Amino acid sequence: MSPIAVIPQFSIAPSDDPLQRDAMKRLIFPCLLFASPLLADEGFTIKGTSDPVMIHVELDGKPYTTFRTDSRVPYCAPLMSASGAVLSRRWPMENGFKEDEDHPHHRSFWMSHGNVNGHDFWAWQFGKDPKIELKKVVGIEKDSFTVDLAWTAGGATHLTETRTYGFKKIDAKTTMIDFTSKLTAADGDATFGDTKEGFFAIRVDRTLRQKGPVAKGSIADSEGRKAGVTWGKRSNWVAFTGPDEKNEPAVIAVFDHPSNLRYPTWWHARDYGLLAANPFGIHDFEGKKDKTLGNLVLKKGESMTFRYAVVLHHGSLESSKLPELWKDFSKNP
């Protein structure tokens, strides 16, 4: 096996939040973050860097995604197809791609929520808080990494989180990101408010959208619904399909897991490219008058765990075999 080459850096704009940049410089992490990754002739390899902390993921020696902490909410960007095309939104991390500059908090691939104890971790503004901050890199393996995070606002830690990203190569054209999050109420009870603004989310690239000057995509769910009909409905998965930036067929999908709260989840899937699984926004999705219908309270010290998957496929919706992949995913605890 040959040594892994230096991972190329993407041209990504630095954080606009000076508090976030300064905080990153002060954080102390285990030395394992900066150790060389386990080596493999092919498959996934993972390596961490500092200032700001980033965790780079390669597939077969090529960039796949990077976990970034240069924002108020951590995110992964970009998400790469087997074709080498970027399937996730580039802006505001990268400029020059003529993207609509809306919703700057929609950063490629992330998780946050619009109401935790009254604090908006979703559509945040630059400033002191709220924020989801990295506390520690727990471990980096050949095909996964785990981080500890804290959801802080108003001088309190509302939630602590242990989050694991696992990476799997299904075949030459398909990869999967297996995501697990354990959320624990920290300084006191944590109330997740009923809002459509959340939770586990991706913003897709321009051509995969249904709306926009170069949009050629479509939306489908596991129940056979299409386009805007998928919004606010419950299903096992939702996918965006269409040509990628190379004009080759692509699919990007999110899977819900049967162990998750209120499975099957509701979906905040929009024609402009947002794809989010959200188990809390019941009154928004179902048009109910009771705006607390979807609330959930975690008592201090209580935890709940969420499991999702992201599938990236170079090919059509039919060739992606999403029903079979979801079935296999659903069987794993």
C-alpha positions in Angstrom: 0.0 0.0 0.0 1.2 3.4 -0.9 1.0 6.4 1.5 -2.1 8.6 1.2 -1.5 11.8 -0.7 -2.2 15.2 0.8 -5.9 15.8 0.6 -6.6 18.8 -1.6 -8.4 21.7 0.0 -11.6 23.1 -1.5 -11.8 26.9 -2.1 -14.2 27.6 0.7 -14.9 31.0 2.1 -13.8 31.4 5.8 -16.4 31.9 8.5 -17.9 35.3 8.8 -18.3 34.8 12.5 -15.2 36.0 14.4 -16.4 34.4 17.6 -16.6 31.0 15.9 -13.1 31.4 14.4 -11.6 32.4 17.8 -13.3 29.6 19.6 -11.9 27.0 17.1 -8.4 28.2 17.8 -8.9 27.7 21.6 -10.3 24.2 21.4 -8.1 21.3 22.5 -8.7 17.9 20.9 -7.2 14.5 21.4 -4.0 13.9 19.4 -5.8 11.1 17.5 -7.4 13.8 15.4 -4.1 14.7 13.8 -2.8 11.1 13.4 -2.4 9.5 10.0 -5.5 7.6 8.9 -5.6 3.9 8.5 -4.4 3.0 5.1 -6.3 1.0 2.4 -5.7 0.3 -1.3 -9.3 1.5 -1.9 -12.4 2.5 0.0 -12.7 5.2 2.6 -9.9 7.0 4.4 -10.4 9.7 7.0 -8.0 12.4 8.3 -8.4 15.4 10.6 -6.8 18.8 10.4 -7.0 21.9 12.7 -7.5 25.6 12.7 -10.4 25.3 12.1 -11.0 21.7 12.8 -12.0 19.7 9.8 -12.3 16.0 9.1 -11.6 15.0 5.5 -13.1 11.9 4.0 -11.7 10.4 0.8 -13.1 7.6 -1.3 -10.6 5.6 -3.4 -8.0 8.4 -2.9 -10.4 11.2 -4.1 -12.2 13.8 -2.0 -15.7 12.7 -0.9 -16.7 15.1 1.8 -15.4 17.2 4.7 -16.8 17.8 8.1 -16.5 21.4 8.9 -16.6 23.6 12.0 -16.2 27.0 10.5 -19.8 27.9 11.0 -22.3 28.2 13.9 -23.6 24.8 13.0 -21.2 22.0 11.8 -21.8 20.6 8.4 -20.4 18.3 5.7 -19.5 19.7 2.3 -19.4 18.9 -0.5 -21.2 15.6 -1.1 -19.5 13.9 -4.1 -21.0 11.4 -6.5 -19.1 8.5 -7.9 -18.9 10.5 -11.2 -16.9 13.1 -9.4 -19.8 15.6 -9.5 -20.8 17.7 -6.5 -24.4 16.8 -5.6 -24.9 19.2 -2.7 -25.2 23.0 -2.6 -21.9 24.9 -2.8 -23.0 28.4 -1.6 -22.2 30.0 0.8 -19.1 27.9 1.3 -17.9 28.4 -2.3 -18.7 31.3 -4.7 -18.8 31.6 -8.4 -21.4 28.9 -9.3 -24.3 31.3 -9.9 -26.4 29.8 -7.2 -29.4 31.5 -5.6 -28.1 33.2 -2.4 -31.0 32.3 -0.2 -31.1 30.6 3.2 -27.4 30.9 4.0 -27.9 28.4 6.9 -28.6 25.7 4.3 -25.0 24.4 4.2 -24.8 21.2 2.1 -25.5 18.5 4.8 -26.2 19.3 8.4 -28.5 18.7 11.4 -30.2 21.4 13.5 -33.7 22.5 14.7 -35.6 25.7 14.7 -36.9 25.5 18.3 -35.1 24.0 21.2 -36.2 25.7 24.4 -37.3 28.6 22.3 -33.9 29.0 20.6 -33.6 28.8 16.8 -30.7 26.6 15.9 -31.9 26.3 12.3 -32.2 29.8 10.8 -29.4 31.3 13.0 -27.9 34.7 12.5 -24.2 35.6 13.1 -23.5 36.5 16.6 -22.9 34.8 20.0 -25.6 32.1 19.9 -27.3 29.8 19.4 -24.7 27.5 18.1 -23.8 23.8 17.9 -20.2 23.7 18.9 -17.6 20.9 18.7 -16.4 19.8 22.1 -14.2 16.8 21.2 -13.3 14.5 18.3 -14.0 11.1 20.0 -12.4 8.9 17.4 -11.5 8.5 13.8 -11.6 5.0 12.2 -11.0 3.9 8.6 -14.6 4.4 7.6 -16.2 6.4 10.4 -15.7 9.2 12.9 -17.4 10.3 16.1 -17.7 13.8 17.6 -19.1 15.3 20.8 -21.1 18.5 20.3 -23.0 20.9 22.5 -26.1 22.9 21.6 -25.7 26.2 23.5 -27.7 29.4 23.7 -28.4 32.1 26.3 -25.5 31.0 28.5 -26.8 27.4 28.8 -26.0 24.0 27.3 -29.4 22.8 26.2 -28.3 19.5 24.6 -25.1 17.5 24.4 -24.8 15.3 21.4 -22.6 12.3 20.3 -22.7 12.0 16.6 -21.2 9.3 14.3 -20.8 9.4 10.6 -20.2 6.0 8.9 -19.2 5.6 5.3 -20.0 2.6 3.1 -19.3 1.9 -0.6 -22.3 -0.1 -1.8 -20.9 -0.6 -5.4 -18.9 1.3 -8.0 -21.8 3.8 -8.4 -23.3 4.0 -5.0 -22.2 5.2 -1.5 -24.0 5.6 1.8 -23.4 7.8 4.8 -24.8 6.2 8.0 -25.6 8.8 10.5 -26.3 8.3 14.2 -27.0 11.1 16.8 -27.6 10.7 20.5 -29.0 13.8 22.0 -29.1 14.4 25.8 -30.9 17.1 27.7 -28.0 18.9 29.5 -28.5 21.8 31.9 -32.2 21.3 32.2 -35.2 19.9 30.3 -35.0 20.3 26.5 -38.2 21.0 24.6 -38.1 20.4 20.8 -40.8 22.7 19.4 -43.3 21.9 16.7 -41.8 23.6 13.6 -41.1 22.6 10.0 -37.7 24.3 10.3 -35.5 21.2 10.8 -34.1 18.6 11.3 -31.8 16.2 9.4 -31.1 18.1 6.2 -29.4 18.3 2.8 -29.5 21.2 0.2 -29.0 19.7 -3.3 -27.0 21.2 -6.2 -28.6 23.5 -8.8 -29.4 21.0 -11.5 -31.1 18.5 -9.1 -33.6 21.1 -8.0 -37.1 21.5 -9.5 -37.0 25.3 -9.4 -34.3 27.5 -10.8 -32.6 28.6 -14.0 -30.7 25.4 -14.5 -33.0 23.1 -12.5 -33.8 19.8 -14.2 -34.5 17.6 -11.2 -37.4 15.7 -9.7 -38.5 14.5 -6.3 -39.9 11.1 -5.4 -40.6 9.2 -2.1 -41.0 5.6 -1.1 -44.8 5.8 -1.4 -44.7 6.7 -5.1 -45.5 10.4 -4.6 -43.8 13.0 -6.8 -42.7 16.6 -6.7 -44.5 18.9 -4.3 -46.9 16.2 -3.1 -44.0 14.8 -1.1 -43.9 17.8 1.2 -45.3 17.3 4.6 -46.0 13.6 4.0 -44.6 10.6 5.8 -42.5 8.0 4.1 -39.4 5.8 4.5 -37.3 7.9 2.2 -37.3 10.8 -0.2 -34.9 11.3 -3.2 -33.9 14.1 -5.6 -33.0 12.8 -9.0 -31.8 14.4 -12.2 -28.7 15.4 -14.1 -25.6 16.4 -12.1 -23.3 19.2 -12.9 -21.6 17.0 -15.5 -25.1 16.3 -17.1 -24.9 12.7 -15.9 -27.8 11.0 -14.0 -27.6 11.3 -10.3 -29.7 10.4 -7.2 -29.4 11.8 -3.7 -31.7 10.3 -1.0 -32.3 10.4 2.7 -33.5 7.3 4.6 -35.5 7.4 7.8 -35.0 4.4 10.3 -37.8 2.5 12.0 -36.1 3.1 15.4 -36.5 6.8 15.1 -39.0 9.0 16.9 -42.5 9.0 15.2 -41.4 6.8 12.3 -42.1 7.2 9.4 -41.0 10.8 9.6 -42.5 13.8 7.8 -40.5 15.4 5.1 -39.6 19.1 4.5 -38.8 18.6 0.8 -38.9 21.7 -1.4 -38.6 22.4 -5.1 -35.7 24.8 -4.5 -33.5 21.9 -3.2 -34.1 21.4 0.5 -34.5 17.8 1.7 -35.1 17.4 5.4 -36.4 14.7 7.7 -38.4 16.3 10.5 -40.3 14.3 13.2 -41.4 17.5 15.1 -43.2 19.8 12.7 -46.6 18.1 12.8 -48.8 21.2 13.0 -47.0 22.7 10.0 -47.1 19.5 7.9 -50.6 18.5 8.7 -52.2 21.9 8.9 -53.3 21.5 12.6 -54.2 24.5 14.7 -52.4 23.2 17.8 -48.9 24.6 17.4 -47.5 22.4 20.2 -48.8 19.1 18.7 -45.3 18.0 17.7 -43.5 19.2 20.8 -41.3 16.7 22.6 -39.7 17.2 26.0 -36.5 15.5 27.1 -36.1 15.6 30.9 -32.7 16.6 32.2 -30.3 13.7 31.7 -32.7 11.9 29.3 -31.5 10.9 25.8 -32.9 10.0 22.4 -31.1 8.6 19.4 -31.7 9.2 15.7 -30.5 7.2 12.8 -30.5 8.3 9.2 -28.7 7.5 6.0 -27.7 9.5 2.9 -27.4 7.7 -0.4 -25.4 9.1 -3.3 -25.8 7.3 -6.6 -24.4 7.8 -10.1 -27.4 6.7 -12.2 -31.2 6.8 -12.4 -33.8 6.4 -9.7 -34.5 2.9 -11.0 -30.8 1.8 -11.0 -30.3 3.2 -7.4 -32.3 0.4 -6.0 -33.4 2.6 -3.1 -36.2 0.2 -1.8 -33.7 -2.6 -1.4 -31.1 -0.4 0.2 -33.6 1.1 2.6 -34.8 -2.5 3.5 -31.3 -3.5 4.4 -30.7 -0.3 6.3 -33.9 -0.7 8.3 -32.9 -4.1 9.5 -29.8 -2.8 11.2 -30.4 -1.6 14.8 
